[in-house]
Amino acid sequence: MRNFDTFNTMKKGFSFSQAVAEADRCLLCHDAPCSKGCPADTEPAAFIRKLHLKNITGAIRTIKENNILGGACGILCPTDRLCEKECSAMLKSKNLPDGEDRAIRIGAIQRFLIEYAWDTGFRVLKKPEQNRETVAMVGSGPGGLSCAAELAQAGYRVTVFEARPEPGGVLRYGVAPFRFDETFLKKEIGDIQALGVVFKCNTRIEGEKGAEKLLDEGFSAVFLAPGLWKATPLKPDQVPIDGLLSSVDYLASLRDGRLEQTASQIEGKTVAVIGGGAVAMDCVETAVKLGARDVYLVYRRSYLQMPAEEKEIQSTLAGGLHFLLLNQPLDYFTDADNRMAGIKMIRTRLGDVDASGRRAPVEIPGSEWNLDADIVIEAIGNQAEDDSPNWYPGVETGADKRIKANPETGETSIKGIFAGGDIVRGPSLVVNAVRDGKAAALAIQQYLNKQEER
């Protein structure tokens, strides 16, 4: 049996002395720009200032009161283009446009403070008396968890319905274990359970008016945050091929008890991953770690246009793989037993800027070629499940089957039903889902208060 300890465990974060030393670099800005760079309003300027002044419990309190998933965000957020991008410690100037120094490692400090609270038994949030209405969360990803925690703290009785065996959504089933491990996630979810939030796993809210029936069953409001769990295929009408995997199922298999089975499937094989985002990077890096003979990342645009974070890209490169840029997959070819044999490709060049703001890939006639591969993982994107609009037929959705909701409040076309996270905005950051959950929780409270006044 293989030893998966390092595969399933994150690298250690800051020690106490490292975190304090990093906080001591803070310039203690007035009206600090770093806090403005956090979509979830976690207030990095406040918690770093408090750590700088050795008020450790105060620093922890700032994070947890503002962001129940402060630990997850500290690890998974692209801080270099959010809060850290705004850090004044970079000392940018006209003569030093790139800065003389580096930004304070805000995410690492944030993770340290959350772990320090657990290590010392310091619990910031206390379970309040739950004497208000019942509210249902559909989905236990970051949006649902954030909304649930906010409402529970306000005294509402909250039940979270989760289709999968364990809570966490994308945090559990959509991220490589060595990037965000299960032990950390369980502790963060434990903080939410301690507020009185009830989780009902293996409970899908689907079928005709599945979500709307929750209102009929006695819930005063519903927050829809089921996420996007259907992987976008290269070919919508693709027949099943032995060795063709979706990123959704592949990454979930690393967490749901199928790790050894998946490792056996990958080990010694040639693996190709289609895509250029964070999910694609997780797929290629895990394939390398699981012992693939060769791993190819196939992307139709250039290196600089890849949507993945630079640190994610560099991490995969350090692991050892092959980038096939400016190559567009067209189709697959198989052997006589319908097993994956490779990808039919065509080379591309960059044309004019398209709707994404990037230069569009243009196929080069006559440049077709074949890439041999035993396993292909499609990491092109995620979309709503085909029948999802049937779960809430009264809720207005778009042509892409995503829910239309007020971006500031999460209100949908049905009173009492709110929505947020990826099912509204499309594939996005964890911190954006947290922000949606917080905003919806406030709007739900205002809605229910008005209902009481009538």
N, C-alpha and C positions, 0 to 999 in steps of 0.2 A: 504493500500500500504506500502511495506517495505521501510525502510530508507537505501539507498545504499550509503550514503555520505562517510562513512569510507571505504567502499569497492572500491569506485571509486577514492579515493584520496590517494596520497602518504603521508608518514610521513614527517614532516618538516625536512629540512636539517640544516646545521650549521647556527648559527647566526653570525653576524659580529665578535663579540669578540671570539667566538669559533674558527672561521676560522683563525683569526690572531694568536691566541694562538697556534694552531696546526702548522701553518707555522713557528712560532718562534722556534719550535723544530728542524727545518731543520739544518743540519750540513753544508749547503752551499758547498757541495762537488765540487771539481774540476773534470770535466769530469764525472758528476754524473751518476751512474749506473741506476737510476730510469728512466731516459729518454730513455735509451737503451732498457728498458723493455716495451715500448709502441709501438705496431705495427703501429699505425696511426701517429707516430711522433708528438704527442701533446706537447712534451717538458715540462713534469712536473717539472723538475729541474728549468727551466726558470721562469714559472709562480709562483712557490712557492717562489723562491728567490725574485721576484718582490713584492709579497705580504708581505714577511718577511721585506722588505725594505719600506713597505707602499706605493708602487707604484701600486695601485689597478687597475687603468685603463690600465697600462702596462701589468699586469697579465692577465686581461680579453682579451686584444688584442692578447697576445701570444696564448691563447687557440683558439679563434675564427679564427685567421689567419691560424692556423695549422689544425684545426679540426672543421668544421662547425657544427658537432654534438657532440661538447665537453660536452654539458650538458647530453645528452643521455648516452654517454660513461662513464661519471662520475658516473652515477647511475647504469648502467647495466653491466659495465665491471667487470670481476673477478679480481679486482685490486690486490687481495692478491696473485695471481700467475702470475701477470704481473709486473707493475711498483713497487708496494709496496713490492713485493718479493725481489726486488733488493735494497731496501732502506737501506742506511748505518746506519740509526738511530737505527736499530735493534742490532747494536754492536755485531755482531757475532764474535766468536773467537774459538780457539781450545778448550778452557776451558768452553766456553759458546756457544755450537753449535746451540742452538735455539735462541740465542740473549738475551741480558739483558733487553732490552726495546722493545716496539712494533714499527712497521713501522709507518711512518707518514700517516695519512688517506688522501691519495692523491685524491681518487675519491670524497670524501666528500668536500674537498677544491675546486675541479674542479666544482662540482655542485653549490657550494655557489657563486663562481665568476660569473657563467652564470646567476644565479638568481639575483645577485646584479646588473648586467648590465641592466637587464629588469626593476628591481625596480627603478633604477635611471635614466632610459631613455638613457643610454650610448650605442650608436650603433657604433660598430667597423667598419663594412664593409659598404661601400657606393656603390650604384648602378652605375656601369660604363657605358660609352657610348657603346651601343651594335651595333657594326658596322662590325662584322665578321660573319662567316658562321653559318648556323643553324644545330643544333645537337639534336638528339632524344635520350631520355632515356626511356627504357622499364622497368617499375617497379619503385616504389617510396619508396623502402626500404632504408636502410642505404647506400648501394652501389650506387644506383641511385641518392640519394640526395647528397651524397658527390661529385660524379662526376659532377652533375649538378651545384653545387655551385662553384666548381673550374673553370669550363668552363665559367660560367656567369661572374665571376670576371675577366676573361681574355678577356671579350668583346664578347663572342659568344652568339648567340640567342638560348636558350635551351628550349625545350618542353619535359615535363615528361608525359608519358602515363601510367595510372594506371587503372587496371581492376576493382578495388573496388571503393565504393562510396567516400572514403576519402583517402588522401595520408598518407604514413607512413610505409606501408608494415608490416613487422613483429613487428615494434615498436608500431603499433596501434592494429593490429589484432592477434598478437602472444604472448603478454605479459600480465600477470594479471594486471588489472587497479591499484591496490594498490602498485604495484612495479614500475609502470611507468604510470602516469596518463595523461589524454587527454589534460588538460590545459597546462602542460609542453610541450608536443609534439607540440601542436598548435603554441606555441611561438617559438620553435626551427624551425619549418617549416616556420613560418612567417619571420624569418631571411633570409631564402633561397628565399622566394617569393620577399622579398625586393630587392634582387639582380636582379630581372627581370625574374626569372624562371617562365615559364607558366606550370600549371598543368592541364591536361585533364583526369579527373577521369571518371569512368564508361566506359572506353575505352580500350577494350581488343585488343591487337595486336596478333592475332592468325589466324588460317587458313593457307592454302597453301602459303608459302613464305610471311607470314604476316609481319615479321620483315624486310625482304629484300626489300619489296615494299616501305618501308620508304625511302630507298635510291633513288628509282625511283620517289618518290613524292617530291624530292627536298632537303631532308636532306643530309648534306655532310658526316655525320658519325652517327653511331648508337651504343649505349652502352646497352647491354642486361644484366639486373639484375632483372629478374622476380621472383627470389627466388624459394623455393621448397614448393609447397602448396598442395601436395598430401600426406596424412599421410600413413605411412607404416602399412599395416594391419597384424594381426596375421596370418590370412589365406587369401591368394590372391583371392581365389574363394568364399569368405564368402558371403552368402546371407544376405540381410538386416534383422536385428533383432531390435525390438522395445526396446530401452534402451542400444544399442551398439553405442557408439559415438567415433568419431575420435578427437584427441587433437586439430587438426586444426579447425574443426567446433565448438567444444566446447569453445575454447578460443575466437574465433571470435564472438561467440554469446554473450559474455560478453561486447562487444564493439559496436555491430552493431544494437542495438535497441531491442535485444531479451533477455536482462538480466532478466527481470521479468519472462519471460516464462521459461528460464533455471533454475532460482531459484526455481520455482514451481516444476520443474521436479526433482530437487536434494533434496529439503527439506524433511527431515524425512526418506530418503531412505538410503540403504546400497550401497555405491559406491566403486568400485575397479578400480584402475588406474594401467595399465601395463606399466612399464618402470622405468628407474633410472636416467634420465637426468634432465636438468633444466626445460624442458617442463612438464615432469611428476610431478615435485615439484610444479609448478604453478597449475597444475590440481588438485592435492590433497589439496593444501592449499585453493584454491578457493572453492572446494567442502565443506571443513570444514566451511568456512566463510558463505557459502550459506545454512548452516543448515542441512547437511547430518547427519543421525543418527550415522553411522559408516563409516569410510573411510579406505580402505586398499591400501597400495602401494605394488604391486606384482613385484618382481625383481628376475631374475634367478641367479644372482651372489651374492656376499657378500657385506656388507656395505662398506668396504674399496674400492671396485671396482666400486662403483656407479660413473658415470661421472658428476653428479651434484656437484656444489660447496658446501663446508662444511657449509657455512653460510646459504645456501638455505635449506640444509637438516635439520639443526638445527632449522630453522624457521618453517618448517613443523612439526617437532617433538613437538615444543612448542605449536603448534596449536591443537595438540591432534589427533593422527591417529595411525594406526597399520601398522608396517612394516612386510611384509611376504617375507623374503629373502630366497635365495636358493630354489625358487619355480618356475617352468616353466609352464606357461599356455599351454594347449594342444588344447582346443576347448571350446565351450560354450554349455550350455544346456538351454532350454527355457520351458515355460509353454504351455498349449494347444492353447493359442492365440498368440504364437510366441513372447511373451514378455520375456526379459532377466530374467533368474532365477539364473545364476551363471556360474562359470568357472571350467572346468575340469583341474585339476592340477597334476603335478608330482614333487616330491622333487628332488633336484639336489645336487651334491657335486662338488667341484672344482678340475679340472684335470690339464693337462699341459697347458702351456702358448700358446695362439693362436695368430693369425695375429694382433689382437688388442693390443697385449702386456700384456694382462691380462689372468689369468687362466680361461680356458674354463669351462662352466657349463656342467656337465655330469649327465644325468638322472639316477636315482636310480630305478632299476626294482622293480615292486611290490609296489611302494610308491604312487600310484595314489590316489587322494582324490578330493572332490568337495568343492568349496568355494561358498556359497550363496551370491548373489549380485543382486540388482535391476537395477543398472546402471554400465556399464563397459566403461571406457575411454581408448582407445588405444593411448599410448604416446611412441611408440616404435621407432619412427624416421620419417623423412620426405623425400620425393623423388620427382623427376620431374614428371609432369603430363604426362600421357601416350602419348598424341598426340603432346607434345611440340616440338619434332624434326621436325614436319611438318611446324612449324612456321618459321623455318630457315633451310630448307633442305640442303642448300649449306654449312652450318656451321658444322664442324666435331663435333660429339658427341660420347660419350662412350656407352658401353653396358647398363650403368645405366641411359642413356638419359641426363646426364649432359654434358654441353658444354666443349670442350677442348680449352683452351686458354693459352697463354703465361702467366705464373704467375707473371712476372715482368711488363708486359705492358698491359695485357688483350687482346692482338691481337688474333683473331680467324683465321680460314682458309679462310675467305672472307675479302678482303681489304675494310676497312671502317667500319667493324663491330667488336666491342670489347665486352668483357663480363667480369663479375666479381661477387663476392658474392657467395651465397650458390649454385647457378646454376652451378658454376664452381668447387668450393672447397668442396661442400657438407655442411651439417649443421655445422655452425661455429659461432664465436663470432661477435657481432655488430662491434667491433673495427677492425676486419679483413675485413669486408665488406667495412668499411670506407677507410681502406688502399687500397683495390682494386679499389675503386672509384677514389681516388686521383691518383693512378698510371695510371689508364686508361685515366684520364683527361690529364695528361702530354703527354701520348702516342698519344692521339687524336690530341692535339695541334701540336705535331711534324709531325704527318701524314698530317694534313691539311696544314701546312706550306710547306711541300714538294710538295703537290698538287699545291699550288699557284706558286711555283717556276718553274713549268713545262710550 
